[in-house]
């Protein structure tokens, strides 16, 4: 026979201690700061040069990384800020070395 009951008072506290998981419970966002989506050692876009922010000097390129489904495929984009041409490069991986190699292959193929 199984007995279901809703414990109250000190019995409830004792049961919660006995049935407690080994990990901490999820805390609401209002406690502390939200740490999702933060990149360690990230350089802020506000720290870019002033002439890049005004878009008056040509040849300021901005890059981005776009990942495919399940992070299996990736390609990089490079956009020039004043005339807005966009270069797309297929990448073999998502680390900095492979991104650099992908754009170097794109540059040598366009020459």
N, C-alpha and C positions, 0 to 999 in steps of 0.2 A: 504494500500500500504506500502511495506517495502522498505527502502532505505539503500543500503549497500555502505559505503564509507570508504576510507582509510584516517584517519585524519593525519594531518601534523602540525608541529610546536607546538604552545602553546595549540591548541585544542587537540592534541595527548596527551600532558602531563596532561591536565585536565581530559581527559577520563581515562587515566591510573590510576590517583589518585582515581577517582570515582568508577572504576571497580576493584580496588585492592583487592586481597584476604586478609584475616585476618592473614595469615601465611607468613613467609619469603619465598622468591623464593629460589630454589636450587642453591647453589653456586658451581662453578667449583672446582675441586680438587686442582688446582694450588694456590688457595687462602687458606692459612692456612695449617694445617696438616690433613691428612686423619685419621679419628678416627674409621673407620670400623674395626671390628674384634679385638678390643682391650679388654683384660680381666682386670678388675680392681684388683689391688693388686697381680698381677701375678708374680711368681718367674721365673726368666729367666733361661734357660737351661745352660747359661754360668756360673751361680752361683753354679753348682753342684760340688761335691768334685773332686779334681784332680785325685784320684785313680779310680773314676768312669769314668772319661773321657778317661783314658788310657785303660780301659777294661782288666786290668791285674788281678784285685782282683775279685773272683767270688762272687756271691750272690748280685749283684746290679740289682735290678728289676726296670723296667720302666712300668708304667701303662698308659692305654688310655681308653677312653670312646667312644663307637660307638653307635650312635642313629639310629633307624629304621625310616621307613616312617612316616611322620607327628609327629615325636618324641613320638610315642606311645610305642615302644619297645626299649630296650637298652641292651647292654652287654659290659662287661669290659674285657680288655686284660691285662695280666701281662707277660712281656717277660724278661728273664734273659739275661744280656748283653754279657756274654762270651760264654756260651754253647747254647744259643738261644732256650731254651724250652719256649713254650707259653702256658699260662693257660687262658681259656675262662670262664667267669662267667655270667650267665643270671641275669640281674638286674631288680628289680621291679620298680625302679625309677632312676632318674639321679642325685640325691643329694648325698653328701658325706656319709651320714649315711646309705643309702640304698646300695650304692656301697660297703661299708665296710661289710654290712650284706651279700651281694651276694658273696663276696670272702671268708667270714667265712664259709658259707654253702658249698662252693666248697672245702675248706680245710678239713672240717669235713667229707665230702663225700669221699675224697680220702684216708683218714686214715683207 
